[in-house]
Amino acid sequence: MGEEVRKVLLRKLAKHGYWGGRHTAYDGLHHGFPKHLAKEVKEAADELMKEGILIAKPTSYGLHVSLNPKMKEAIEKIIGILE
């Protein structure tokens, strides 16, 4: 299930255009997922940040994240746009 959560999370961020300078709240990443997967979504996001696929942006109102434009090809491969 972990790979599927990563894939859905990346697809969701890409669909909404959260690349580079446009970011969203880390605490809100689990929205749209079933409640029992909230912890798994956070763990997937942490893993993606360690891999450099997600960029962390600390703000005065909390941590925000966006997709790393330099990793666009890898992200598209994960979500299935490129085969």
PDB file of N, CA, C and O in Angstrom, chain B, residues numbered from 101:
ATOM      1  N   MET B 101       0.823  -1.210   0.000  1.00  0.00           N
ATOM      2  CA  MET B 101       0.000   0.000   0.000  1.00  0.00           C
ATOM      3  C   MET B 101       0.860   1.265   0.000  1.00  0.00           C
ATOM      4  O   MET B 101       0.419   2.307  -0.485  1.00  0.00           O
ATOM      5  N   GLY B 102       2.087   1.188   0.540  1.00  0.00           N
ATOM      6  CA  GLY B 102       2.949   2.364   0.614  1.00  0.00           C
ATOM      7  C   GLY B 102       3.254   2.980  -0.731  1.00  0.00           C
ATOM      8  O   GLY B 102       3.235   4.202  -0.880  1.00  0.00           O
ATOM      9  N   GLU B 103       3.539   2.133  -1.723  1.00  0.00           N
ATOM     10  CA  GLU B 103       3.830   2.642  -3.071  1.00  0.00           C
ATOM     11  C   GLU B 103       2.600   3.325  -3.664  1.00  0.00           C
ATOM     12  O   GLU B 103       2.712   4.351  -4.334  1.00  0.00           O
ATOM     13  N   GLU B 104       1.438   2.753  -3.414  1.00  0.00           N
ATOM     14  CA  GLU B 104       0.196   3.323  -3.950  1.00  0.00           C
ATOM     15  C   GLU B 104      -0.087   4.686  -3.318  1.00  0.00           C
ATOM     16  O   GLU B 104      -0.538   5.604  -4.003  1.00  0.00           O
ATOM     17  N   VAL B 105       0.173   4.823  -2.021  1.00  0.00           N
ATOM     18  CA  VAL B 105      -0.036   6.109  -1.339  1.00  0.00           C
ATOM     19  C   VAL B 105       0.911   7.153  -1.923  1.00  0.00           C
ATOM     20  O   VAL B 105       0.500   8.283  -2.186  1.00  0.00           O
ATOM     21  N   ARG B 106       2.178   6.784  -2.129  1.00  0.00           N
ATOM     22  CA  ARG B 106       3.145   7.707  -2.735  1.00  0.00           C
ATOM     23  C   ARG B 106       2.666   8.175  -4.107  1.00  0.00           C
ATOM     24  O   ARG B 106       2.711   9.362  -4.432  1.00  0.00           O
ATOM     25  N   LYS B 107       2.212   7.215  -4.895  1.00  0.00           N
ATOM     26  CA  LYS B 107       1.767   7.504  -6.253  1.00  0.00           C
ATOM     27  C   LYS B 107       0.572   8.463  -6.260  1.00  0.00           C
ATOM     28  O   LYS B 107       0.545   9.436  -7.014  1.00  0.00           O
ATOM     29  N   VAL B 108      -0.417   8.168  -5.404  1.00  0.00           N
ATOM     30  CA  VAL B 108      -1.626   9.006  -5.340  1.00  0.00           C
ATOM     31  C   VAL B 108      -1.281  10.397  -4.818  1.00  0.00           C
ATOM     32  O   VAL B 108      -1.801  11.394  -5.320  1.00  0.00           O
ATOM     33  N   LEU B 109      -0.413  10.471  -3.821  1.00  0.00           N
ATOM     34  CA  LEU B 109      -0.009  11.764  -3.268  1.00  0.00           C
ATOM     35  C   LEU B 109       0.697  12.612  -4.326  1.00  0.00           C
ATOM     36  O   LEU B 109       0.382  13.791  -4.486  1.00  0.00           O
ATOM     37  N   LEU B 110       1.641  12.023  -5.042  1.00  0.00           N
ATOM     38  CA  LEU B 110       2.350  12.761  -6.097  1.00  0.00           C
ATOM     39  C   LEU B 110       1.408  13.178  -7.220  1.00  0.00           C
ATOM     40  O   LEU B 110       1.513  14.288  -7.743  1.00  0.00           O
ATOM     41  N   ARG B 111       0.495  12.298  -7.589  1.00  0.00           N
ATOM     42  CA  ARG B 111      -0.467  12.615  -8.646  1.00  0.00           C
ATOM     43  C   ARG B 111      -1.354  13.801  -8.223  1.00  0.00           C
ATOM     44  O   ARG B 111      -1.644  14.691  -9.022  1.00  0.00           O
ATOM     45  N   LYS B 112      -1.770  13.788  -6.960  1.00  0.00           N
ATOM     46  CA  LYS B 112      -2.619  14.855  -6.422  1.00  0.00           C
ATOM     47  C   LYS B 112      -1.889  16.202  -6.455  1.00  0.00           C
ATOM     48  O   LYS B 112      -2.454  17.209  -6.883  1.00  0.00           O
ATOM     49  N   LEU B 113      -0.633  16.213  -6.002  1.00  0.00           N
ATOM     50  CA  LEU B 113       0.142  17.454  -5.994  1.00  0.00           C
ATOM     51  C   LEU B 113       0.395  17.968  -7.413  1.00  0.00           C
ATOM     52  O   LEU B 113       0.321  19.171  -7.663  1.00  0.00           O
ATOM     53  N   ALA B 114       0.694  17.052  -8.341  1.00  0.00           N
ATOM     54  CA  ALA B 114       0.949  17.442  -9.735  1.00  0.00           C
ATOM     55  C   ALA B 114      -0.329  17.989 -10.375  1.00  0.00           C
ATOM     56  O   ALA B 114      -0.293  18.987 -11.094  1.00  0.00           O
ATOM     57  N   LYS B 115      -1.433  17.342 -10.113  1.00  0.00           N
ATOM     58  CA  LYS B 115      -2.719  17.758 -10.693  1.00  0.00           C
ATOM     59  C   LYS B 115      -3.081  19.181 -10.276  1.00  0.00           C
ATOM     60  O   LYS B 115      -3.626  19.952 -11.066  1.00  0.00           O
ATOM     61  N   HIS B 116      -2.772  19.516  -9.028  1.00  0.00           N
ATOM     62  CA  HIS B 116      -3.098  20.847  -8.520  1.00  0.00           C
ATOM     63  C   HIS B 116      -1.994  21.876  -8.790  1.00  0.00           C
ATOM     64  O   HIS B 116      -2.124  23.042  -8.416  1.00  0.00           O
ATOM     65  N   GLY B 117      -0.922  21.447  -9.432  1.00  0.00           N
ATOM     66  CA  GLY B 117       0.125  22.375  -9.846  1.00  0.00           C
ATOM     67  C   GLY B 117       1.077  22.816  -8.751  1.00  0.00           C
ATOM     68  O   GLY B 117       1.617  23.920  -8.811  1.00  0.00           O
ATOM     69  N   TYR B 118       1.291  21.975  -7.752  1.00  0.00           N
ATOM     70  CA  TYR B 118       2.202  22.328  -6.660  1.00  0.00           C
ATOM     71  C   TYR B 118       3.647  21.992  -7.027  1.00  0.00           C
ATOM     72  O   TYR B 118       4.238  21.060  -6.483  1.00  0.00           O
ATOM     73  N   TRP B 119       4.202  22.765  -7.956  1.00  0.00           N
ATOM     74  CA  TRP B 119       5.586  22.596  -8.412  1.00  0.00           C
ATOM     75  C   TRP B 119       6.389  23.805  -7.965  1.00  0.00           C
ATOM     76  O   TRP B 119       5.930  24.938  -8.109  1.00  0.00           O
ATOM     77  N   GLY B 120       7.579  23.585  -7.426  1.00  0.00           N
ATOM     78  CA  GLY B 120       8.501  24.676  -7.104  1.00  0.00           C
ATOM     79  C   GLY B 120       7.936  25.713  -6.154  1.00  0.00           C
ATOM     80  O   GLY B 120       7.739  25.434  -4.972  1.00  0.00           O
ATOM     81  N   GLY B 121       7.675  26.909  -6.663  1.00  0.00           N
ATOM     82  CA  GLY B 121       7.239  28.033  -5.842  1.00  0.00           C
ATOM     83  C   GLY B 121       5.824  27.934  -5.312  1.00  0.00           C
ATOM     84  O   GLY B 121       5.489  28.611  -4.340  1.00  0.00           O
ATOM     85  N   ARG B 122       4.995  27.123  -5.911  1.00  0.00           N
ATOM     86  CA  ARG B 122       3.619  26.948  -5.423  1.00  0.00           C
ATOM     87  C   ARG B 122       3.616  25.757  -4.470  1.00  0.00           C
ATOM     88  O   ARG B 122       3.987  24.647  -4.851  1.00  0.00           O
ATOM     89  N   HIS B 123       3.196  25.995  -3.236  1.00  0.00           N
ATOM     90  CA  HIS B 123       3.289  24.947  -2.225  1.00  0.00           C
ATOM     91  C   HIS B 123       1.987  24.809  -1.450  1.00  0.00           C
ATOM     92  O   HIS B 123       1.107  25.665  -1.526  1.00  0.00           O
ATOM     93  N   THR B 124       1.884  23.722  -0.708  1.00  0.00           N
ATOM     94  CA  THR B 124       0.699  23.432   0.098  1.00  0.00           C
ATOM     95  C   THR B 124       1.131  22.962   1.482  1.00  0.00           C
ATOM     96  O   THR B 124       2.268  22.534   1.681  1.00  0.00           O
ATOM     97  N   ALA B 125       0.213  23.048   2.426  1.00  0.00           N
ATOM     98  CA  ALA B 125       0.523  22.700   3.817  1.00  0.00           C
ATOM     99  C   ALA B 125       0.813  21.207   3.981  1.00  0.00           C
ATOM    100  O   ALA B 125       0.067  20.356   3.496  1.00  0.00           O
ATOM    101  N   TYR B 126       1.900  20.915   4.667  1.00  0.00           N
ATOM    102  CA  TYR B 126       2.283  19.540   4.981  1.00  0.00           C
ATOM    103  C   TYR B 126       1.180  18.870   5.816  1.00  0.00           C
ATOM    104  O   TYR B 126       0.857  17.701   5.605  1.00  0.00           O
ATOM    105  N   ASP B 127       0.617  19.614   6.750  1.00  0.00           N
ATOM    106  CA  ASP B 127      -0.425  19.065   7.621  1.00  0.00           C
ATOM    107  C   ASP B 127      -1.723  18.761   6.883  1.00  0.00           C
ATOM    108  O   ASP B 127      -2.591  18.076   7.425  1.00  0.00           O
ATOM    109  N   GLY B 128      -1.872  19.255   5.663  1.00  0.00           N
ATOM    110  CA  GLY B 128      -3.094  19.008   4.899  1.00  0.00           C
ATOM    111  C   GLY B 128      -2.951  17.953   3.816  1.00  0.00           C
ATOM    112  O   GLY B 128      -3.890  17.718   3.054  1.00  0.00           O
ATOM    113  N   LEU B 129      -1.796  17.317   3.737  1.00  0.00           N
ATOM    114  CA  LEU B 129      -1.560  16.342   2.669  1.00  0.00           C
ATOM    115  C   LEU B 129      -2.494  15.143   2.746  1.00  0.00           C
ATOM    116  O   LEU B 129      -2.795  14.530   1.721  1.00  0.00           O
ATOM    117  N   HIS B 130      -2.954  14.801   3.939  1.00  0.00           N
ATOM    118  CA  HIS B 130      -3.800  13.619   4.102  1.00  0.00           C
ATOM    119  C   HIS B 130      -5.252  13.857   3.672  1.00  0.00           C
ATOM    120  O   HIS B 130      -6.026  12.904   3.574  1.00  0.00           O
ATOM    121  N   HIS B 131      -5.627  15.100   3.418  1.00  0.00           N
ATOM    122  CA  HIS B 131      -6.996  15.388   2.989  1.00  0.00           C
ATOM    123  C   HIS B 131      -7.277  14.699   1.655  1.00  0.00           C
ATOM    124  O   HIS B 131      -6.460  14.743   0.736  1.00  0.00           O
ATOM    125  N   GLY B 132      -8.435  14.068   1.565  1.00  0.00           N
ATOM    126  CA  GLY B 132      -8.787  13.336   0.357  1.00  0.00           C
ATOM    127  C   GLY B 132      -8.448  11.859   0.438  1.00  0.00           C
ATOM    128  O   GLY B 132      -8.861  11.078  -0.419  1.00  0.00           O
ATOM    129  N   PHE B 133      -7.699  11.471   1.460  1.00  0.00           N
ATOM    130  CA  PHE B 133      -7.383  10.064   1.701  1.00  0.00           C
ATOM    131  C   PHE B 133      -8.294   9.556   2.815  1.00  0.00           C
ATOM    132  O   PHE B 133      -8.777  10.354   3.617  1.00  0.00           O
ATOM    133  N   PRO B 134      -8.538   8.251   2.885  1.00  0.00           N
ATOM    134  CA  PRO B 134      -9.296   7.708   4.018  1.00  0.00           C
ATOM    135  C   PRO B 134      -8.571   8.023   5.339  1.00  0.00           C
ATOM    136  O   PRO B 134      -7.342   8.068   5.385  1.00  0.00           O
ATOM    137  N   LYS B 135      -9.345   8.238   6.402  1.00  0.00           N
ATOM    138  CA  LYS B 135      -8.768   8.635   7.694  1.00  0.00           C
ATOM    139  C   LYS B 135      -7.718   7.658   8.204  1.00  0.00           C
ATOM    140  O   LYS B 135      -6.728   8.077   8.805  1.00  0.00           O
ATOM    141  N   HIS B 136      -7.917   6.373   7.976  1.00  0.00           N
ATOM    142  CA  HIS B 136      -6.971   5.390   8.505  1.00  0.00           C
ATOM    143  C   HIS B 136      -5.618   5.416   7.786  1.00  0.00           C
ATOM    144  O   HIS B 136      -4.672   4.758   8.219  1.00  0.00           O
ATOM    145  N   LEU B 137      -5.528   6.177   6.687  1.00  0.00           N
ATOM    146  CA  LEU B 137      -4.258   6.273   5.951  1.00  0.00           C
ATOM    147  C   LEU B 137      -3.488   7.562   6.251  1.00  0.00           C
ATOM    148  O   LEU B 137      -2.425   7.790   5.674  1.00  0.00           O
ATOM    149  N   ALA B 138      -4.007   8.403   7.141  1.00  0.00           N
ATOM    150  CA  ALA B 138      -3.376   9.702   7.410  1.00  0.00           C
ATOM    151  C   ALA B 138      -1.913   9.545   7.828  1.00  0.00           C
ATOM    152  O   ALA B 138      -1.050  10.275   7.341  1.00  0.00           O
ATOM    153  N   LYS B 139      -1.631   8.605   8.719  1.00  0.00           N
ATOM    154  CA  LYS B 139      -0.261   8.405   9.178  1.00  0.00           C
ATOM    155  C   LYS B 139       0.633   7.922   8.037  1.00  0.00           C
ATOM    156  O   LYS B 139       1.784   8.342   7.919  1.00  0.00           O
ATOM    157  N   GLU B 140       0.101   7.048   7.211  1.00  0.00           N
ATOM    158  CA  GLU B 140       0.869   6.518   6.080  1.00  0.00           C
ATOM    159  C   GLU B 140       1.178   7.622   5.061  1.00  0.00           C
ATOM    160  O   GLU B 140       2.251   7.624   4.456  1.00  0.00           O
ATOM    161  N   VAL B 141       0.247   8.556   4.871  1.00  0.00           N
ATOM    162  CA  VAL B 141       0.471   9.673   3.948  1.00  0.00           C
ATOM    163  C   VAL B 141       1.619  10.538   4.465  1.00  0.00           C
ATOM    164  O   VAL B 141       2.489  10.938   3.693  1.00  0.00           O
ATOM    165  N   LYS B 142       1.624  10.828   5.762  1.00  0.00           N
ATOM    166  CA  LYS B 142       2.705  11.630   6.357  1.00  0.00           C
ATOM    167  C   LYS B 142       4.049  10.917   6.213  1.00  0.00           C
ATOM    168  O   LYS B 142       5.056  11.546   5.891  1.00  0.00           O
ATOM    169  N   GLU B 143       4.063   9.597   6.453  1.00  0.00           N
ATOM    170  CA  GLU B 143       5.299   8.834   6.323  1.00  0.00           C
ATOM    171  C   GLU B 143       5.794   8.843   4.879  1.00  0.00           C
ATOM    172  O   GLU B 143       6.995   8.951   4.631  1.00  0.00           O
ATOM    173  N   ALA B 144       4.865   8.728   3.927  1.00  0.00           N
ATOM    174  CA  ALA B 144       5.231   8.774   2.507  1.00  0.00           C
ATOM    175  C   ALA B 144       5.813  10.141   2.151  1.00  0.00           C
ATOM    176  O   ALA B 144       6.797  10.227   1.416  1.00  0.00           O
ATOM    177  N   ALA B 145       5.207  11.204   2.670  1.00  0.00           N
ATOM    178  CA  ALA B 145       5.697  12.561   2.401  1.00  0.00           C
ATOM    179  C   ALA B 145       7.099  12.747   2.980  1.00  0.00           C
ATOM    180  O   ALA B 145       7.966  13.343   2.340  1.00  0.00           O
ATOM    181  N   ASP B 146       7.317  12.237   4.189  1.00  0.00           N
ATOM    182  CA  ASP B 146       8.650  12.338   4.804  1.00  0.00           C
ATOM    183  C   ASP B 146       9.690  11.612   3.957  1.00  0.00           C
ATOM    184  O   ASP B 146      10.794  12.112   3.745  1.00  0.00           O
ATOM    185  N   GLU B 147       9.322  10.432   3.479  1.00  0.00           N
ATOM    186  CA  GLU B 147      10.213   9.636   2.638  1.00  0.00           C
ATOM    187  C   GLU B 147      10.524  10.378   1.330  1.00  0.00           C
ATOM    188  O   GLU B 147      11.671  10.401   0.882  1.00  0.00           O
ATOM    189  N   LEU B 148       9.500  10.979   0.726  1.00  0.00           N
ATOM    190  CA  LEU B 148       9.673  11.720  -0.529  1.00  0.00           C
ATOM    191  C   LEU B 148      10.556  12.949  -0.318  1.00  0.00           C
ATOM    192  O   LEU B 148      11.308  13.325  -1.218  1.00  0.00           O
ATOM    193  N   MET B 149      10.479  13.578   0.849  1.00  0.00           N
ATOM    194  CA  MET B 149      11.351  14.724   1.142  1.00  0.00           C
ATOM    195  C   MET B 149      12.801  14.264   1.261  1.00  0.00           C
ATOM    196  O   MET B 149      13.708  14.945   0.782  1.00  0.00           O
ATOM    197  N   LYS B 150      13.025  13.114   1.897  1.00  0.00           N
ATOM    198  CA  LYS B 150      14.385  12.586   2.038  1.00  0.00           C
ATOM    199  C   LYS B 150      14.981  12.249   0.672  1.00  0.00           C
ATOM    200  O   LYS B 150      16.185  12.400   0.462  1.00  0.00           O
ATOM    201  N   GLU B 151      14.135  11.792  -0.257  1.00  0.00           N
ATOM    202  CA  GLU B 151      14.589  11.439  -1.606  1.00  0.00           C
ATOM    203  C   GLU B 151      14.767  12.663  -2.498  1.00  0.00           C
ATOM    204  O   GLU B 151      15.322  12.551  -3.591  1.00  0.00           O
ATOM    205  N   GLY B 152      14.305  13.829  -2.050  1.00  0.00           N
ATOM    206  CA  GLY B 152      14.429  15.047  -2.842  1.00  0.00           C
ATOM    207  C   GLY B 152      13.315  15.242  -3.840  1.00  0.00           C
ATOM    208  O   GLY B 152      13.383  16.156  -4.663  1.00  0.00           O
ATOM    209  N   ILE B 153      12.301  14.419  -3.794  1.00  0.00           N
ATOM    210  CA  ILE B 153      11.171  14.542  -4.719  1.00  0.00           C
ATOM    211  C   ILE B 153      10.237  15.653  -4.259  1.00  0.00           C
ATOM    212  O   ILE B 153       9.678  16.383  -5.078  1.00  0.00           O
ATOM    213  N   LEU B 154      10.072  15.777  -2.947  1.00  0.00           N
ATOM    214  CA  LEU B 154       9.308  16.888  -2.379  1.00  0.00           C
ATOM    215  C   LEU B 154      10.288  17.881  -1.771  1.00  0.00           C
ATOM    216  O   LEU B 154      11.298  17.496  -1.183  1.00  0.00           O
ATOM    217  N   ILE B 155       9.976  19.162  -1.919  1.00  0.00           N
ATOM    218  CA  ILE B 155      10.778  20.230  -1.336  1.00  0.00           C
ATOM    219  C   ILE B 155      10.026  20.749  -0.121  1.00  0.00           C
ATOM    220  O   ILE B 155       8.839  21.064  -0.211  1.00  0.00           O
ATOM    221  N   ALA B 156      10.712  20.839   1.019  1.00  0.00           N
ATOM    222  CA  ALA B 156      10.118  21.402   2.229  1.00  0.00           C
ATOM    223  C   ALA B 156      10.353  22.909   2.233  1.00  0.00           C
ATOM    224  O   ALA B 156      11.444  23.381   1.915  1.00  0.00           O
ATOM    225  N   LYS B 157       9.311  23.656   2.600  1.00  0.00           N
ATOM    226  CA  LYS B 157       9.426  25.110   2.698  1.00  0.00           C
ATOM    227  C   LYS B 157       8.873  25.548   4.053  1.00  0.00           C
ATOM    228  O   LYS B 157       7.658  25.630   4.232  1.00  0.00           O
ATOM    229  N   PRO B 158       9.766  25.830   5.006  1.00  0.00           N
ATOM    230  CA  PRO B 158       9.280  26.302   6.301  1.00  0.00           C
ATOM    231  C   PRO B 158       8.691  27.706   6.160  1.00  0.00           C
ATOM    232  O   PRO B 158       9.300  28.580   5.543  1.00  0.00           O
ATOM    233  N   THR B 159       7.519  27.915   6.726  1.00  0.00           N
ATOM    234  CA  THR B 159       6.891  29.237   6.703  1.00  0.00           C
ATOM    235  C   THR B 159       6.584  29.637   8.141  1.00  0.00           C
ATOM    236  O   THR B 159       6.721  28.827   9.058  1.00  0.00           O
ATOM    237  N   SER B 160       6.170  30.877   8.335  1.00  0.00           N
ATOM    238  CA  SER B 160       5.838  31.342   9.680  1.00  0.00           C
ATOM    239  C   SER B 160       4.570  30.669  10.200  1.00  0.00           C
ATOM    240  O   SER B 160       4.311  30.674  11.404  1.00  0.00           O
ATOM    241  N   TYR B 161       3.780  30.089   9.295  1.00  0.00           N
ATOM    242  CA  TYR B 161       2.513  29.460   9.685  1.00  0.00           C
ATOM    243  C   TYR B 161       2.534  27.944   9.510  1.00  0.00           C
ATOM    244  O   TYR B 161       1.480  27.311   9.448  1.00  0.00           O
ATOM    245  N   GLY B 162       3.735  27.360   9.430  1.00  0.00           N
ATOM    246  CA  GLY B 162       3.866  25.900   9.361  1.00  0.00           C
ATOM    247  C   GLY B 162       4.650  25.439   8.147  1.00  0.00           C
ATOM    248  O   GLY B 162       4.968  26.226   7.256  1.00  0.00           O
ATOM    249  N   LEU B 163       4.953  24.156   8.127  1.00  0.00           N
ATOM    250  CA  LEU B 163       5.720  23.566   7.037  1.00  0.00           C
ATOM    251  C   LEU B 163       4.854  23.377   5.802  1.00  0.00           C
ATOM    252  O   LEU B 163       3.730  22.883   5.893  1.00  0.00           O
ATOM    253  N   HIS B 164       5.380  23.771   4.648  1.00  0.00           N
ATOM    254  CA  HIS B 164       4.706  23.567   3.370  1.00  0.00           C
ATOM    255  C   HIS B 164       5.608  22.728   2.484  1.00  0.00           C
ATOM    256  O   HIS B 164       6.822  22.685   2.687  1.00  0.00           O
ATOM    257  N   VAL B 165       5.017  22.061   1.504  1.00  0.00           N
ATOM    258  CA  VAL B 165       5.785  21.228   0.574  1.00  0.00           C
ATOM    259  C   VAL B 165       5.351  21.493  -0.864  1.00  0.00           C
ATOM    260  O   VAL B 165       4.236  21.946  -1.122  1.00  0.00           O
ATOM    261  N   SER B 166       6.255  21.200  -1.789  1.00  0.00           N
ATOM    262  CA  SER B 166       5.944  21.267  -3.214  1.00  0.00           C
ATOM    263  C   SER B 166       6.770  20.210  -3.937  1.00  0.00           C
ATOM    264  O   SER B 166       7.716  19.657  -3.375  1.00  0.00           O
ATOM    265  N   LEU B 167       6.411  19.938  -5.168  1.00  0.00           N
ATOM    266  CA  LEU B 167       7.149  18.986  -5.987  1.00  0.00           C
ATOM    267  C   LEU B 167       8.419  19.653  -6.505  1.00  0.00           C
ATOM    268  O   LEU B 167       8.413  20.832  -6.860  1.00  0.00           O
ATOM    269  N   ASN B 168       9.491  18.898  -6.542  1.00  0.00           N
ATOM    270  CA  ASN B 168      10.776  19.412  -7.013  1.00  0.00           C
ATOM    271  C   ASN B 168      10.784  19.402  -8.545  1.00  0.00           C
ATOM    272  O   ASN B 168      10.759  18.332  -9.152  1.00  0.00           O
ATOM    273  N   PRO B 169      10.818  20.588  -9.178  1.00  0.00           N
ATOM    274  CA  PRO B 169      10.815  20.641 -10.645  1.00  0.00           C
ATOM    275  C   PRO B 169      12.010  19.932 -11.280  1.00  0.00           C
ATOM    276  O   PRO B 169      11.923  19.466 -12.416  1.00  0.00           O
ATOM    277  N   LYS B 170      13.122  19.849 -10.554  1.00  0.00           N
ATOM    278  CA  LYS B 170      14.311  19.162 -11.075  1.00  0.00           C
ATOM    279  C   LYS B 170      14.097  17.658 -11.155  1.00  0.00           C
ATOM    280  O   LYS B 170      14.833  16.962 -11.855  1.00  0.00           O
ATOM    281  N   MET B 171      13.097  17.150 -10.444  1.00  0.00           N
ATOM    282  CA  MET B 171      12.801  15.713 -10.419  1.00  0.00           C
ATOM    283  C   MET B 171      11.547  15.385 -11.243  1.00  0.00           C
ATOM    284  O   MET B 171      10.946  14.325 -11.069  1.00  0.00           O
ATOM    285  N   LYS B 172      11.160  16.293 -12.132  1.00  0.00           N
ATOM    286  CA  LYS B 172       9.910  16.141 -12.877  1.00  0.00           C
ATOM    287  C   LYS B 172       9.827  14.811 -13.623  1.00  0.00           C
ATOM    288  O   LYS B 172       8.791  14.148 -13.590  1.00  0.00           O
ATOM    289  N   GLU B 173      10.891  14.424 -14.284  1.00  0.00           N
ATOM    290  CA  GLU B 173      10.871  13.172 -15.049  1.00  0.00           C
ATOM    291  C   GLU B 173      10.668  11.965 -14.129  1.00  0.00           C
ATOM    292  O   GLU B 173       9.900  11.059 -14.449  1.00  0.00           O
ATOM    293  N   ALA B 174      11.352  11.959 -13.000  1.00  0.00           N
ATOM    294  CA  ALA B 174      11.209  10.854 -12.033  1.00  0.00           C
ATOM    295  C   ALA B 174       9.794  10.823 -11.465  1.00  0.00           C
ATOM    296  O   ALA B 174       9.219   9.749 -11.289  1.00  0.00           O
ATOM    297  N   ILE B 175       9.230  11.994 -11.177  1.00  0.00           N
ATOM    298  CA  ILE B 175       7.868  12.074 -10.633  1.00  0.00           C
ATOM    299  C   ILE B 175       6.868  11.552 -11.653  1.00  0.00           C
ATOM    300  O   ILE B 175       5.974  10.778 -11.311  1.00  0.00           O
ATOM    301  N   GLU B 176       7.015  11.973 -12.902  1.00  0.00           N
ATOM    302  CA  GLU B 176       6.094  11.519 -13.950  1.00  0.00           C
ATOM    303  C   GLU B 176       6.206  10.011 -14.163  1.00  0.00           C
ATOM    304  O   GLU B 176       5.216   9.353 -14.482  1.00  0.00           O
ATOM    305  N   LYS B 177       7.382   9.477 -13.990  1.00  0.00           N
ATOM    306  CA  LYS B 177       7.571   8.035 -14.122  1.00  0.00           C
ATOM    307  C   LYS B 177       6.847   7.300 -12.986  1.00  0.00           C
ATOM    308  O   LYS B 177       6.200   6.279 -13.218  1.00  0.00           O
ATOM    309  N   ILE B 178       6.959   7.823 -11.763  1.00  0.00           N
ATOM    310  CA  ILE B 178       6.297   7.206 -10.608  1.00  0.00           C
ATOM    311  C   ILE B 178       4.781   7.232 -10.770  1.00  0.00           C
ATOM    312  O   ILE B 178       4.112   6.232 -10.508  1.00  0.00           O
ATOM    313  N   ILE B 179       4.235   8.369 -11.199  1.00  0.00           N
ATOM    314  CA  ILE B 179       2.773   8.460 -11.288  1.00  0.00           C
ATOM    315  C   ILE B 179       2.207   7.860 -12.571  1.00  0.00           C
ATOM    316  O   ILE B 179       0.991   7.791 -12.750  1.00  0.00           O
ATOM    317  N   GLY B 180       3.085   7.432 -13.449  1.00  0.00           N
ATOM    318  CA  GLY B 180       2.622   6.696 -14.623  1.00  0.00           C
ATOM    319  C   GLY B 180       2.391   7.502 -15.887  1.00  0.00           C
ATOM    320  O   GLY B 180       1.794   6.996 -16.837  1.00  0.00           O
ATOM    321  N   ILE B 181       2.857   8.758 -15.920  1.00  0.00           N
ATOM    322  CA  ILE B 181       2.715   9.547 -17.148  1.00  0.00           C
ATOM    323  C   ILE B 181       3.730   9.062 -18.166  1.00  0.00           C
ATOM    324  O   ILE B 181       3.424   8.935 -19.351  1.00  0.00           O
ATOM    325  N   LEU B 182       4.950   8.791 -17.692  1.00  0.00           N
ATOM    326  CA  LEU B 182       5.986   8.237 -18.574  1.00  0.00           C
ATOM    327  C   LEU B 182       6.137   6.761 -18.293  1.00  0.00           C
ATOM    328  O   LEU B 182       6.074   6.345 -17.136  1.00  0.00           O
ATOM    329  N   GLU B 183       6.326   5.989 -19.284  1.00  0.00           N
ATOM    330  CA  GLU B 183       6.508   4.529 -19.084  1.00  0.00           C
ATOM    331  C   GLU B 183       7.934   4.136 -19.380  1.00  0.00           C
ATOM    332  O   GLU B 183       8.285   2.961 -19.271  1.00  0.00           O
TER     333      GLU B 183
END
